[in-house]
Amino acid sequence: MRAPQLVVHHDKELMAQAAAARLITKVVDAQATRGSASVVLTGGRNGNGLLAALASSPARDAVDWSRLDLWWGDERFLPDGDPERNYTQACEALLDSVPLDPARVHAMPASDGEYGDDADAAAAGYAAELASAARSASGSGSGSEDHGPVPTFDVLMLGVGPDTHVASLFPELPAVRETQRMVVGVHGAPKPPPTRITLTLPAIRAAREVWLLAAGEDKAKAAAIALSGAGEIQAPAAGAYGRRRTLWLLDDAAASQLPRELYRPAIP
């Protein structure tokens, strides 16, 4: 595992705008190289802030939205259309305003969908969808790195919680200890709603690049813990890394407890 790279921006708005610009560049490059791109979205204020910045970016039309696969790192297991679902919020922030191929938008199941209120069955269904996409990518030759039970995502984004959780992998809970399954149901999460679906660390680590987003003073301690060598069971963010690159994108407030030599400020 390579050491993570850290870039610190002055505030959360600049962080969101810079992250959106990075994502556009990464998607365009992937599409030029392999014909398509695959991105895993995250919810929360920083994930939605990035999507909103992307929606307002004049460079957004550089992306061929019809050749972009979108996945989610986790989801609140609520009815379809619930305003608290990450998918609903992503649609409002960006997805409804760009010409995506609906077949390539892979929302996690809702609690009133085909699996009913069985979060574990819904997680298994999403894992099967990921496995099918991985087989298709391998068979088409469009992604020579694609193998195993999930695709090799180009970028997988994660928000970092004040308790160091990423996706719905919370400290000490069973999901963060999972080493075999790619997607699991989460029961009794310490923040509402208690029932969720999440990618596991093995699925996260399939990504070429993992980007961790942290903005705000309430994320400062979490960033310091995760980047200090803490174990992934106690600090799930510490266990989130990519095959080629792990990038932490922070604002000044979230970086306030980090040693200055650990990161480089963003270029204005």
C-alpha positions as a Python dict, from the first residue, in 0.01 Angstrom:
ca = {
    (1, 'M'): (0, 0, 0),
    (2, 'R'): (137, 339, -102),
    (3, 'A'): (127, 625, 145),
    (4, 'P'): (-178, 848, 101),
    (5, 'Q'): (-144, 1187, -63),
    (6, 'L'): (-300, 1487, 109),
    (7, 'V'): (-416, 1814, -43),
    (8, 'V'): (-561, 2088, 176),
    (9, 'H'): (-784, 2367, 48),
    (10, 'H'): (-875, 2689, 227),
    (11, 'D'): (-1242, 2604, 279),
    (12, 'K'): (-1505, 2345, 191),
    (13, 'E'): (-1633, 2539, -111),
    (14, 'L'): (-1289, 2551, -272),
    (15, 'M'): (-1237, 2186, -181),
    (16, 'A'): (-1560, 2088, -355),
    (17, 'Q'): (-1477, 2288, -667),
    (18, 'A'): (-1124, 2147, -687),
    (19, 'A'): (-1244, 1792, -628),
    (20, 'A'): (-1505, 1833, -903),
    (21, 'A'): (-1235, 1951, -1143),
    (22, 'R'): (-1018, 1654, -1049),
    (23, 'L'): (-1304, 1416, -1108),
    (24, 'I'): (-1386, 1560, -1450),
    (25, 'T'): (-1023, 1518, -1555),
    (26, 'K'): (-1006, 1164, -1424),
    (27, 'V'): (-1328, 1058, -1597),
    (28, 'V'): (-1229, 1217, -1929),
    (29, 'D'): (-888, 1047, -1916),
    (30, 'A'): (-1044, 708, -1836),
    (31, 'Q'): (-1293, 742, -2119),
    (32, 'A'): (-1015, 834, -2362),
    (33, 'T'): (-809, 534, -2250),
    (34, 'R'): (-1071, 263, -2203),
    (35, 'G'): (-1385, 398, -2366),
    (36, 'S'): (-1579, 433, -2041),
    (37, 'A'): (-1530, 525, -1678),
    (38, 'S'): (-1655, 391, -1347),
    (39, 'V'): (-1706, 607, -1037),
    (40, 'V'): (-1837, 528, -688),
    (41, 'L'): (-2025, 817, -530),
    (42, 'T'): (-2053, 910, -167),
    (43, 'G'): (-2327, 1097, 16),
    (44, 'G'): (-2313, 1340, 303),
    (45, 'R'): (-2243, 1710, 292),
    (46, 'N'): (-1902, 1679, 129),
    (47, 'G'): (-2008, 1425, -131),
    (48, 'N'): (-2316, 1625, -224),
    (49, 'G'): (-2114, 1944, -223),
    (50, 'L'): (-1878, 1793, -479),
    (51, 'L'): (-2170, 1687, -700),
    (52, 'A'): (-2324, 2033, -682),
    (53, 'A'): (-1989, 2186, -777),
    (54, 'L'): (-1965, 1945, -1068),
    (55, 'A'): (-2316, 2039, -1182),
    (56, 'S'): (-2220, 2408, -1197),
    (57, 'S'): (-1878, 2353, -1355),
    (58, 'P'): (-1841, 2486, -1710),
    (59, 'A'): (-1615, 2185, -1779),
    (60, 'R'): (-1882, 1926, -1701),
    (61, 'D'): (-1968, 1885, -2070),
    (62, 'A'): (-1621, 1743, -2130),
    (63, 'V'): (-1754, 1420, -1978),
    (64, 'D'): (-1939, 1176, -2202),
    (65, 'W'): (-2211, 1105, -1948),
    (66, 'S'): (-2352, 819, -2156),
    (67, 'R'): (-2027, 625, -2104),
    (68, 'L'): (-2007, 665, -1727),
    (69, 'D'): (-2097, 391, -1477),
    (70, 'L'): (-2206, 518, -1137),
    (71, 'W'): (-2210, 309, -821),
    (72, 'W'): (-2259, 394, -454),
    (73, 'G'): (-2038, 320, -157),
    (74, 'D'): (-2330, 292, 81),
    (75, 'E'): (-2697, 371, 116),
    (76, 'R'): (-2952, 435, 384),
    (77, 'F'): (-3201, 148, 361),
    (78, 'L'): (-3512, 357, 314),
    (79, 'P'): (-3799, 365, 62),
    (80, 'D'): (-3731, 478, -293),
    (81, 'G'): (-3746, 856, -319),
    (82, 'D'): (-3686, 915, 51),
    (83, 'P'): (-3502, 1248, 84),
    (84, 'E'): (-3245, 1089, 314),
    (85, 'R'): (-3130, 836, 54),
    (86, 'N'): (-2791, 911, -99),
    (87, 'Y'): (-2935, 833, -442),
    (88, 'T'): (-3216, 1086, -401),
    (89, 'Q'): (-2971, 1355, -293),
    (90, 'A'): (-2733, 1276, -579),
    (91, 'C'): (-3016, 1311, -829),
    (92, 'E'): (-3104, 1652, -691),
    (93, 'A'): (-2743, 1769, -682),
    (94, 'L'): (-2632, 1646, -1026),
    (95, 'L'): (-2774, 1333, -1184),
    (96, 'D'): (-3107, 1477, -1299),
    (97, 'S'): (-2925, 1748, -1494),
    (98, 'V'): (-2684, 1536, -1702),
    (99, 'P'): (-2755, 1285, -1984),
    (100, 'L'): (-2665, 960, -1811),
    (101, 'D'): (-2750, 617, -1947),
    (102, 'P'): (-3005, 486, -1692),
    (103, 'A'): (-2871, 133, -1737),
    (104, 'R'): (-2533, 251, -1609),
    (105, 'V'): (-2665, 416, -1291),
    (106, 'H'): (-2645, 148, -1024),
    (107, 'A'): (-2840, 270, -722),
    (108, 'M'): (-2841, 47, -416),
    (109, 'P'): (-3177, -120, -345),
    (110, 'A'): (-3448, 63, -151),
    (111, 'S'): (-3641, -86, 140),
    (112, 'D'): (-3957, -101, -70),
    (113, 'G'): (-3786, -262, -369),
    (114, 'E'): (-3757, -619, -489),
    (115, 'Y'): (-3590, -738, -168),
    (116, 'G'): (-3849, -582, 60),
    (117, 'D'): (-3718, -483, 399),
    (118, 'D'): (-3440, -747, 399),
    (119, 'A'): (-3120, -541, 398),
    (120, 'D'): (-2899, -850, 385),
    (121, 'A'): (-3075, -981, 75),
    (122, 'A'): (-3053, -636, -82),
    (123, 'A'): (-2678, -627, -10),
    (124, 'A'): (-2634, -968, -171),
    (125, 'G'): (-2828, -845, -475),
    (126, 'Y'): (-2601, -544, -513),
    (127, 'A'): (-2296, -769, -478),
    (128, 'A'): (-2432, -984, -761),
    (129, 'E'): (-2477, -672, -977),
    (130, 'L'): (-2118, -571, -911),
    (131, 'A'): (-1992, -920, -995),
    (132, 'S'): (-2187, -920, -1320),
    (133, 'A'): (-2035, -585, -1418),
    (134, 'A'): (-1686, -712, -1334),
    (135, 'R'): (-1735, -1017, -1558),
    (136, 'S'): (-1863, -802, -1842),
    (137, 'A'): (-1568, -567, -1818),
    (138, 'S'): (-1322, -855, -1819),
    (139, 'G'): (-1494, -1022, -2112),
    (140, 'S'): (-1501, -707, -2323),
    (141, 'G'): (-1133, -640, -2272),
    (142, 'S'): (-1213, -280, -2180),
    (143, 'G'): (-1046, -303, -1843),
    (144, 'S'): (-752, -539, -1820),
    (145, 'E'): (-733, -486, -1445),
    (146, 'D'): (-1093, -591, -1388),
    (147, 'H'): (-1108, -921, -1210),
    (148, 'G'): (-1274, -1077, -911),
    (149, 'P'): (-1609, -990, -759),
    (150, 'V'): (-1621, -614, -829),
    (151, 'P'): (-1511, -388, -1115),
    (152, 'T'): (-1190, -192, -1088),
    (153, 'F'): (-1347, 147, -1026),
    (154, 'D'): (-1159, 445, -1165),
    (155, 'V'): (-1243, 663, -864),
    (156, 'L'): (-1416, 566, -541),
    (157, 'M'): (-1509, 858, -318),
    (158, 'L'): (-1571, 840, 54),
    (159, 'G'): (-1678, 1097, 309),
    (160, 'V'): (-1503, 1069, 644),
    (161, 'G'): (-1726, 1086, 951),
    (162, 'P'): (-1629, 1249, 1283),
    (163, 'D'): (-1592, 897, 1427),
    (164, 'T'): (-1364, 795, 1133),
    (165, 'H'): (-1638, 593, 960),
    (166, 'V'): (-1639, 570, 581),
    (167, 'A'): (-1934, 448, 373),
    (168, 'S'): (-2138, 273, 645),
    (169, 'L'): (-1835, 105, 800),
    (170, 'F'): (-1843, 217, 1160),
    (171, 'P'): (-1569, 154, 1419),
    (172, 'E'): (-1583, -190, 1579),
    (173, 'L'): (-1907, -298, 1406),
    (174, 'P'): (-1916, -629, 1214),
    (175, 'A'): (-1917, -471, 867),
    (176, 'V'): (-1570, -322, 906),
    (177, 'R'): (-1434, -666, 995),
    (178, 'E'): (-1572, -829, 679),
    (179, 'T'): (-1303, -983, 458),
    (180, 'Q'): (-1501, -1200, 214),
    (181, 'R'): (-1825, -1032, 110),
    (182, 'M'): (-1815, -719, -105),
    (183, 'V'): (-2145, -572, 17),
    (184, 'V'): (-2320, -623, 350),
    (185, 'G'): (-2624, -506, 537),
    (186, 'V'): (-2559, -290, 842),
    (187, 'H'): (-2785, -318, 1145),
    (188, 'G'): (-2770, -92, 1448),
    (189, 'A'): (-2562, 185, 1294),
    (190, 'P'): (-2475, 449, 1556),
    (191, 'K'): (-2627, 727, 1345),
    (192, 'P'): (-2973, 721, 1191),
    (193, 'P'): (-3108, 540, 1010),
    (194, 'P'): (-2979, 227, 1182),
    (195, 'T'): (-3022, -2, 879),
    (196, 'R'): (-2796, 50, 580),
    (197, 'I'): (-2615, -121, 293),
    (198, 'T'): (-2243, -71, 243),
    (199, 'L'): (-1944, -176, 39),
    (200, 'T'): (-1682, -346, 253),
    (201, 'L'): (-1311, -269, 269),
    (202, 'P'): (-1221, -542, 15),
    (203, 'A'): (-1458, -382, -237),
    (204, 'I'): (-1325, -34, -165),
    (205, 'R'): (-969, -150, -220),
    (206, 'A'): (-1056, -271, -571),
    (207, 'A'): (-1062, 91, -691),
    (208, 'R'): (-774, 236, -884),
    (209, 'E'): (-804, 552, -677),
    (210, 'V'): (-977, 613, -345),
    (211, 'W'): (-1053, 975, -253),
    (212, 'L'): (-1142, 1060, 107),
    (213, 'L'): (-1324, 1388, 160),
    (214, 'A'): (-1312, 1572, 492),
    (215, 'A'): (-1415, 1931, 554),
    (216, 'G'): (-1505, 2108, 874),
    (217, 'E'): (-1365, 2130, 1224),
    (218, 'D'): (-1569, 1827, 1331),
    (219, 'K'): (-1358, 1610, 1096),
    (220, 'A'): (-1018, 1724, 1229),
    (221, 'K'): (-979, 1460, 1498),
    (222, 'A'): (-1097, 1184, 1264),
    (223, 'A'): (-842, 1282, 999),
    (224, 'A'): (-564, 1294, 1256),
    (225, 'I'): (-654, 951, 1393),
    (226, 'A'): (-692, 784, 1054),
    (227, 'L'): (-363, 924, 926),
    (228, 'S'): (-164, 846, 1238),
    (229, 'G'): (-136, 472, 1182),
    (230, 'A'): (-455, 368, 1361),
    (231, 'G'): (-602, 26, 1291),
    (232, 'E'): (-893, -6, 1048),
    (233, 'I'): (-1123, -175, 1299),
    (234, 'Q'): (-1101, 124, 1533),
    (235, 'A'): (-1068, 379, 1250),
    (236, 'P'): (-1226, 250, 927),
    (237, 'A'): (-1094, 545, 724),
    (238, 'A'): (-744, 413, 789),
    (239, 'G'): (-829, 96, 597),
    (240, 'A'): (-963, 271, 286),
    (241, 'Y'): (-702, 285, 11),
    (242, 'G'): (-677, 238, -363),
    (243, 'R'): (-465, 13, -581),
    (244, 'R'): (-277, 301, -740),
    (245, 'R'): (-352, 603, -528),
    (246, 'T'): (-516, 715, -207),
    (247, 'L'): (-599, 1085, -195),
    (248, 'W'): (-721, 1280, 105),
    (249, 'L'): (-893, 1607, 12),
    (250, 'L'): (-940, 1835, 312),
    (251, 'D'): (-1006, 2193, 405),
    (252, 'D'): (-801, 2392, 654),
    (253, 'A'): (-1038, 2311, 940),
    (254, 'A'): (-1027, 1935, 885),
    (255, 'A'): (-647, 1944, 853),
    (256, 'S'): (-596, 2156, 1164),
    (257, 'Q'): (-472, 1867, 1380),
    (258, 'L'): (-234, 1722, 1121),
    (259, 'P'): (140, 1790, 1123),
    (260, 'R'): (220, 2045, 852),
    (261, 'E'): (488, 1822, 701),
    (262, 'L'): (224, 1557, 626),
    (263, 'Y'): (48, 1752, 354),
    (264, 'R'): (88, 2020, 91),
    (265, 'P'): (-154, 2311, 65),
    (266, 'A'): (-349, 2338, -258),
    (267, 'I'): (-212, 2572, -522),
    (268, 'P'): (-438, 2880, -537),
}
